Amino acid sequence: MDDLAELLAQAAVDAPDHRALVEADGRSLTWAELDHEVGRVATGLGDAGIVAGHRVLLAMANRAELVAAYFGVLRAQAVAVPVNPRATVGELARMLADSGARLAFVDVGTADAVRAAKAMVDAGLAGERSDLDEDALARAAPTSLVTVGEAAGEAAGPGEVTYDDLLAAEPRPVPPLLDPHKLAVLLYTSGTSGRPRAAMLTHRALLANIEQVALIEPPMMEANDIVLGVLPLFHVYGLNAVLGAAVRHRATLVLQQAFDPVGTLDLVARHACTVLPLAPAVFPHWLAVHDLHDRLASVRLVLSGSAALPREVVEEFAALTGITVHQGYGLTEASPVVTSTRRSAEDQPGSVGSVIDGVELRLVDEQGHVVEGDDPGEIWVRGDNLFSGYWPDGSGGPDAEGWWATGDVGILDPRGDLFLVDRVKELVVVSGFNVYPVEVEHVIRETGGVTEAAVIGVVDDDTGEAVVAYVVAPGLDPAAAEDAVRRHCESRLARFKQPSRIEVVDTLPLSVTGRVQKGRLRGLERRRALELLE
């Protein structure tokens, strides 16, 4: 199979009356019903002037219309551009312009922001003052809006149509996709620094990873599974590893628009969910629930990705529930799965598993040589699941031999299990010595009362860089917390690894998948250096 949309069509043939999607309010669609709606969307897009290769922005929370729009865009052989529905107006404007989107699907939570973003792009196209960079504006196109759900009840502005009006009465057949290397999805990813860039994911890459994961034994999903769909579908984890896999296995996906500690547990119990793909940020919320074991009685498999879970969290969750958390390592650019503990011969605390079939992995040193033994090295990957480079020119993609440098640092043990160390670009070099922030963060979290820690490097006149730690310690006096962390680090870390400064804060900035946004912390430090902060 070469066409991602054909995956859904085949599910409708194989299991037409099986439930495909269930929304939190109880609304559901079978595979046949979903496939029919996807066909109506694809035909409606064609009637609206969307042709093969046009980009279509999807700015919605998890809902059935988002799934139908996503596959409808693919069936029309256009390019889907799922974006964070909580993105700021400025971020949305840049993604609208940079992608050259001709159409944008919006719901009640995003309609106003996308309208404002569209106005910014339109002003730039008209030659008026704009904060958008010239490169993005050079690709911009006039954008129309499709309003979904409650947003359709608002007064439609110029260039707007409701989702129901877009739907064709009956779907028309579409020609087969002749080239599996055709671009299917643009996913914006910020990496470690700079403005977000869109990874170019083809039909081949997305399908390849779905099939690679399907080969894992024992399987992660089966047709009788009921899968929790709380991970955002604008993120590659939710979009391909969860939605794509659910379609591949004809499992039922229960959609929730946003995680709520108690509400999500209620949803799991109400629908007897069996597979829970989660972000790391979920676990600290659930560990405090006294009847967690009973609430998760229907669950057979818990998956976590996007960031490594601390060993103590995994162990506490297993002790409370009797459920092993299976972790993996992946990236947007790999569609996303690279490794899985489901593949490992035995449980290795701290590991993110071994490489999945169809993907190759090696560690490389700073001179480009393959690392031997148990030394850390940059993780390079190769496989049909890799992206084609960054939009619009394919820059930064795999090399001539198909290898792509991830920017992550890891260690491979003799069994082939991968242990993540840090990001190459997050490495802090103090007086010529390498400091891996993850190591320092682990030590800081050992301090009594500390719940979270994030370590970054800052410019230092004497040592080149210095280590700065941001620490969350609820219930502790900031001065006491700082003193406790400093004393513990002095007992556990070499002098050059110890934080030169410790900032005790209420919270750390997190992404929607629970990853600490260290770029925002670096921004604070830059403003501090410029004396813009007190």
C-alpha positions in Angstrom: 0.0 0.0 0.0 1.4 3.4 -1.1 -1.3 5.8 -0.1 -2.0 6.7 3.5 -5.6 7.5 2.8 -6.0 4.0 1.2 -5.2 2.6 4.7 -8.5 4.1 5.9 -10.4 2.9 2.8 -9.2 -0.7 3.5 -10.3 -0.5 7.1 -13.8 0.4 5.9 -13.8 -2.7 3.6 -12.4 -5.0 6.3 -14.5 -3.8 9.3 -17.3 -1.5 8.0 -19.5 -1.8 11.1 -16.7 -1.7 13.7 -16.5 1.5 15.7 -13.6 3.6 14.5 -13.9 6.8 16.6 -15.7 7.6 19.8 -15.8 11.2 21.2 -15.9 12.0 24.9 -19.6 13.1 24.5 -20.5 9.6 23.2 -20.7 10.4 19.5 -19.2 7.6 17.4 -18.4 6.7 13.8 -17.9 3.3 12.3 -15.1 2.7 9.8 -17.6 2.8 6.9 -19.1 6.0 8.2 -15.7 7.7 8.7 -14.6 6.6 5.2 -17.7 8.0 3.7 -17.2 11.4 5.5 -13.6 11.5 4.4 -14.7 11.0 0.8 -17.1 13.9 1.1 -14.4 16.1 2.6 -12.0 15.2 -0.3 -14.7 16.0 -2.9 -15.6 19.2 -1.1 -12.0 20.3 -1.1 -11.8 19.7 -4.8 -14.9 21.8 -5.4 -13.3 24.6 -3.2 -10.3 24.7 -5.6 -7.9 22.6 -3.6 -5.7 20.5 -6.0 -2.9 18.0 -5.5 0.0 19.5 -3.7 -1.9 22.4 -2.1 -1.3 22.8 1.7 -4.3 22.7 4.1 -3.8 23.9 7.7 -5.6 21.9 10.4 -6.0 24.0 13.6 -8.4 21.9 15.8 -8.5 20.0 19.0 -8.9 16.2 18.9 -12.3 15.6 17.3 -13.9 13.5 14.6 -13.9 16.3 12.1 -10.1 16.7 12.5 -9.6 13.0 11.6 -12.0 13.3 8.7 -10.3 16.5 7.5 -6.8 14.9 7.8 -7.6 11.9 5.7 -9.8 14.0 3.4 -6.8 16.2 2.6 -4.7 13.2 1.9 -7.3 11.6 -0.3 -7.5 14.8 -2.3 -3.7 14.4 -2.7 -3.1 17.7 -1.0 -0.7 18.2 2.0 -2.0 18.3 5.6 -0.5 20.8 8.0 -1.7 20.0 11.5 -0.7 22.7 14.0 -1.0 23.3 17.7 -4.5 24.7 18.4 -2.9 26.6 21.4 -0.4 28.3 19.2 -0.2 32.1 19.4 -1.5 34.4 16.7 2.1 35.2 15.7 3.0 31.5 15.5 -0.1 30.7 13.5 0.6 33.5 11.1 4.1 32.3 10.4 2.9 28.7 9.8 0.1 29.9 7.5 2.5 32.0 5.5 5.5 29.6 5.5 3.3 26.6 4.4 1.5 28.6 1.8 -1.8 27.1 3.1 -4.8 27.8 0.8 -7.4 26.6 3.4 -7.5 26.3 7.2 -9.9 24.2 9.2 -10.7 25.8 12.6 -12.9 25.1 15.6 -14.3 27.3 18.3 -11.1 27.3 20.2 -8.9 28.4 17.3 -11.2 30.4 15.0 -10.4 33.9 16.4 -6.7 33.3 16.5 -6.5 31.9 13.0 -8.6 34.9 11.7 -6.1 37.3 13.4 -3.2 35.3 11.9 -4.8 35.4 8.5 -5.2 39.2 8.8 -1.4 39.4 9.6 -0.5 37.4 6.5 -3.0 39.3 4.3 -1.4 42.6 5.5 2.1 41.3 4.6 0.9 40.2 1.2 -0.6 43.7 0.7 2.8 45.2 1.4 1.7 46.6 4.8 3.8 46.5 7.9 4.2 42.9 9.1 6.2 41.0 11.7 6.5 38.0 9.4 9.9 37.3 7.9 10.3 37.7 4.1 11.1 34.1 3.5 7.7 33.0 4.9 5.8 35.7 3.1 7.4 34.7 -0.2 5.5 31.4 0.1 2.2 32.8 1.5 -1.1 32.5 -0.3 -4.6 33.9 0.4 -6.2 31.5 2.9 -9.9 30.6 3.3 -11.3 29.2 6.5 -13.5 26.2 7.2 -15.3 26.6 10.5 -16.1 23.4 12.4 -18.6 22.6 15.2 -19.4 25.5 17.5 -17.3 27.8 15.4 -19.7 27.4 12.5 -22.3 29.1 14.6 -20.4 32.4 14.6 -20.9 35.0 12.0 -18.8 33.8 9.0 -16.4 36.4 7.7 -15.3 36.9 4.1 -13.7 33.8 2.6 -15.2 31.5 5.2 -17.4 28.4 4.8 -18.8 26.0 7.4 -17.6 22.4 7.6 -21.1 21.1 6.7 -21.2 23.4 3.7 -17.8 22.1 2.5 -19.0 18.5 2.6 -20.1 17.2 -0.8 -23.4 15.5 -1.0 -21.7 12.3 -2.3 -18.0 11.6 -2.7 -16.5 11.3 -6.1 -13.8 8.6 -6.8 -10.3 10.0 -6.8 -7.4 8.7 -9.0 -4.8 6.5 -7.2 -1.7 8.0 -5.8 1.1 7.1 -8.3 4.1 8.2 -6.2 4.4 7.1 -2.6 7.2 9.6 -2.2 4.7 12.4 -2.6 4.5 14.8 0.3 1.7 14.0 2.7 2.2 16.1 5.8 4.1 19.1 7.0 4.8 19.0 10.8 6.3 22.0 12.5 9.0 21.1 15.0 11.2 23.6 16.9 14.1 21.2 17.6 16.5 22.8 20.1 16.6 26.4 18.9 15.6 28.8 16.2 12.2 29.2 14.5 10.1 26.1 14.0 10.7 24.3 10.8 8.3 21.9 9.0 9.5 18.3 8.6 8.4 17.0 5.2 6.8 13.6 5.7 5.8 11.5 2.7 3.1 8.8 2.3 5.9 6.3 2.2 7.6 7.5 5.4 4.4 7.5 7.4 3.2 4.2 6.2 6.6 2.6 6.7 6.6 3.5 10.4 3.1 2.2 10.9 4.2 -1.1 9.4 7.5 -1.2 11.3 5.7 -0.7 14.6 3.1 -3.3 13.6 5.9 -5.9 13.4 6.6 -5.6 17.1 5.8 -8.7 19.1 3.7 -8.9 21.2 1.6 -6.4 19.3 0.9 -3.0 20.7 -2.6 -2.8 19.1 -5.1 -5.3 17.9 -8.6 -5.0 16.3 -10.4 -5.5 19.6 -8.4 -2.8 21.4 -10.0 0.4 22.6 -7.3 3.1 22.5 -7.2 6.3 24.4 -6.8 9.3 22.0 -5.8 12.1 24.4 -2.4 12.8 22.8 -2.8 15.8 20.4 -3.2 14.8 16.8 -1.1 17.8 15.6 1.9 16.0 17.2 3.5 13.1 15.3 3.1 10.8 18.3 -0.7 11.2 18.3 -1.0 11.5 14.5 0.9 8.5 13.3 1.9 6.3 16.2 -1.7 6.4 17.6 -4.2 7.4 14.9 -2.2 5.8 12.1 -1.7 2.6 14.1 -5.4 2.5 15.1 -6.4 2.7 11.5 -3.9 0.0 10.6 -5.2 -2.4 13.2 -8.9 -1.4 13.0 -8.9 -0.5 16.7 -11.4 1.9 18.3 -9.9 5.3 19.1 -11.6 7.3 22.0 -10.9 11.0 21.4 -10.4 13.5 24.2 -9.8 17.1 23.4 -7.5 17.8 26.3 -6.0 15.8 29.2 -7.6 16.2 32.6 -6.2 14.1 35.5 -9.6 12.9 36.8 -11.6 13.4 33.6 -9.2 11.2 31.5 -9.3 8.4 34.1 -13.1 8.6 34.0 -13.0 8.3 30.2 -10.7 5.3 30.4 -13.1 3.6 32.9 -16.3 4.5 31.0 -15.1 3.1 27.7 -13.0 0.3 29.1 -9.9 1.5 27.3 -7.2 -1.2 26.9 -4.3 0.7 25.4 -3.1 4.1 26.8 -0.5 6.0 24.8 0.5 8.9 27.1 2.9 11.8 27.5 5.3 11.7 30.4 3.6 14.6 32.1 0.5 12.5 32.8 2.2 10.1 35.3 2.9 12.6 38.1 -0.8 13.6 38.1 -2.0 9.9 38.3 0.5 8.7 40.9 -1.4 10.8 43.5 -4.8 9.0 42.7 -5.5 6.6 45.6 -7.6 4.1 43.5 -5.5 4.2 40.4 -5.3 0.4 40.2 -9.1 0.0 40.1 -9.5 2.9 37.6 -7.2 1.3 35.2 -8.6 -2.2 35.6 -9.4 -2.5 31.8 -5.9 -1.5 30.7 -3.5 -4.1 29.2 -0.8 -1.7 27.9 0.6 1.7 28.7 2.9 3.5 26.3 5.0 6.6 26.9 7.0 8.6 24.5 8.3 12.0 23.4 10.6 12.2 26.5 12.2 9.7 28.8 10.4 8.9 32.1 12.5 8.9 35.3 13.1 5.3 36.5 11.5 6.0 39.9 8.2 7.1 38.2 8.1 3.9 36.1 8.7 1.8 39.2 6.1 3.6 41.3 3.4 3.4 38.6 4.1 -0.4 38.2 3.9 -0.9 41.9 0.5 0.9 42.1 -1.1 -0.6 39.1 0.7 -3.8 38.2 1.2 -2.3 34.7 4.6 -2.0 33.0 5.1 1.3 31.2 6.6 0.6 27.8 8.7 3.5 26.6 10.1 4.4 23.2 12.4 6.8 21.4 11.2 8.7 18.4 11.3 12.0 16.5 9.0 13.9 14.2 11.5 13.4 11.4 11.3 9.6 11.9 7.4 9.4 11.7 8.2 8.9 14.8 9.1 5.5 16.3 12.8 4.4 16.4 13.1 2.2 19.4 10.7 0.5 21.9 11.1 -1.4 25.2 8.4 -3.7 23.8 11.2 -5.0 21.6 13.7 -5.6 24.5 14.5 -9.1 25.7 14.2 -7.9 29.3 13.2 -4.8 31.2 16.2 -2.5 31.5 15.5 0.4 33.8 16.2 3.7 32.2 16.3 2.3 28.7 14.1 3.4 25.8 14.3 0.0 24.2 16.0 -1.5 21.2 15.7 -0.4 17.6 12.6 -1.6 15.8 12.7 -3.8 12.6 13.2 -1.8 9.4 15.2 1.0 11.2 18.9 1.1 11.6 20.7 3.0 14.4 24.3 3.8 15.1 26.2 6.1 17.5 28.8 8.5 16.0 31.5 10.6 17.7 32.4 14.2 17.0 34.8 13.2 14.2 32.0 11.2 12.4 33.4 7.8 13.4 31.1 5.0 14.7 31.4 4.7 18.5 32.7 1.4 19.8 32.0 0.0 23.3 29.9 1.8 25.8 30.9 5.4 25.1 28.2 7.9 24.3 27.7 9.1 20.8 25.3 11.0 18.6 22.3 8.9 17.5 22.1 8.4 13.7 19.2 6.6 12.1 18.3 5.2 8.7 15.1 3.8 7.3 12.1 4.2 5.0 10.3 6.1 7.8 12.6 9.1 7.6 11.5 12.5 6.5 12.6 14.1 3.2 14.2 17.2 4.8 12.8 20.5 6.0 10.3 22.6 4.1 10.5 24.0 1.5 13.7 22.8 -0.1 14.4 19.5 1.7 17.5 20.9 3.5 18.7 19.0 6.6 17.5 15.7 5.5 19.2 12.3 5.4 22.6 12.1 3.7 23.5 10.3 0.5 23.6 7.0 2.3 20.3 7.6 4.0 21.6 8.3 7.5 20.2 11.2 9.5 21.9 12.7 12.6 19.3 13.2 15.3 21.2 15.6 17.5 20.5 13.3 20.5 23.3 11.6 22.5 22.9 8.0 23.6 24.6 4.8 24.9 24.0 1.3 23.6 24.4 -1.5 26.0 25.6 -5.0 24.9 22.0 -6.1 24.4 21.3 -3.3 22.0 19.1 -1.3 24.3 19.4 2.5 23.9 19.9 4.8 26.9 19.4 8.5 26.2 22.0 10.9 27.5 21.2 14.3 26.2 20.9 16.6 23.2 24.2 17.5 21.3 23.1 21.1 21.3 22.2 21.0 25.0 25.7 19.8 25.9 27.3 22.3 28.3 31.1 22.7 27.9 32.7 24.0 31.2 36.4 24.8 30.9 36.7 22.2 28.1 34.8 19.5 30.0 31.5 18.1 28.8 28.5 18.3 31.1 25.4 16.4 30.1 22.4 18.3 31.7 20.4 15.0 32.1 23.1 13.7 34.5 22.9 16.9 36.6 19.1 16.9 36.5 19.0 13.3 37.8 21.2 14.2 40.8 19.1 17.3 41.6 15.9 15.3 41.6 17.4 13.1 44.3 17.2 16.1 46.7 14.4 15.8 49.2 11.4 18.0 48.3 12.5 18.5 44.7 10.0 17.4 42.1 11.4 18.8 38.8 14.7 20.1 37.5 16.0 21.6 34.2 19.6 22.3 33.5 21.0 24.6 30.8 24.3 26.3 29.9 24.9 30.0 30.0 27.8 32.1 28.8 30.6 32.6 31.4 33.6 34.8 31.0 35.9 32.5 33.0 34.9 29.0 31.9 33.2 29.5 28.5 29.9 28.2 29.8 28.5 27.6 33.3 25.7 25.3 34.5 22.4 26.9 35.7 19.6 24.8 37.2 15.9 25.6 37.4 14.3 23.7 40.2 10.7 23.1 41.4 10.4 22.3 45.1 6.8 22.7 46.3 6.4 23.4 50.0 10.1 24.3 50.5 11.3 27.8 51.2 13.3 28.9 48.1 16.4 29.6 50.1 16.3 26.2 51.8 15.6 24.4 48.6 18.6 26.2 46.9 20.9 25.3 49.8 19.7 21.6 49.8 20.3 21.2 46.1 23.7 22.9 46.2 24.9 20.6 49.1 23.6 17.5 47.4 25.3 18.4 44.1 28.5 19.0 45.9 28.4 15.5 47.3 27.5 13.8 44.0 29.0 15.8 41.2 32.5 16.9 40.1 33.0 20.6 40.6 32.7 21.5 36.9 29.3 19.8 36.8 27.8 21.6 39.8 25.3 24.4 39.1 26.9 27.9 39.3 23.4 29.2 40.0 20.1 27.6 41.2 16.8 29.2 40.4 13.9 27.9 42.4 10.7 28.4 40.4 7.0 27.4 40.8 6.8 25.6 37.5 8.9 24.7 34.4 7.6 25.6 30.9 6.4 22.4 29.3 5.3 21.5 25.8 2.0 19.7 25.2 3.8 16.4 25.4 5.5 17.2 28.7 8.9 18.0 27.4 10.6 20.9 29.2 10.9 23.9 26.8 14.6 24.8 27.6 14.5 27.4 24.8 12.3 29.5 27.0 14.7 29.1 29.9 17.6 30.2 27.6 15.5 33.2 26.6 15.1 34.1 30.3 18.9 33.9 30.7 19.5 36.1 27.6 17.2 38.7 29.0 18.9 38.5 32.4 22.3 39.0 30.7 20.9 42.1 28.9 19.6 43.3 32.3 16.0 43.1 31.2 15.1 41.1 34.2 15.4 42.2 37.8 
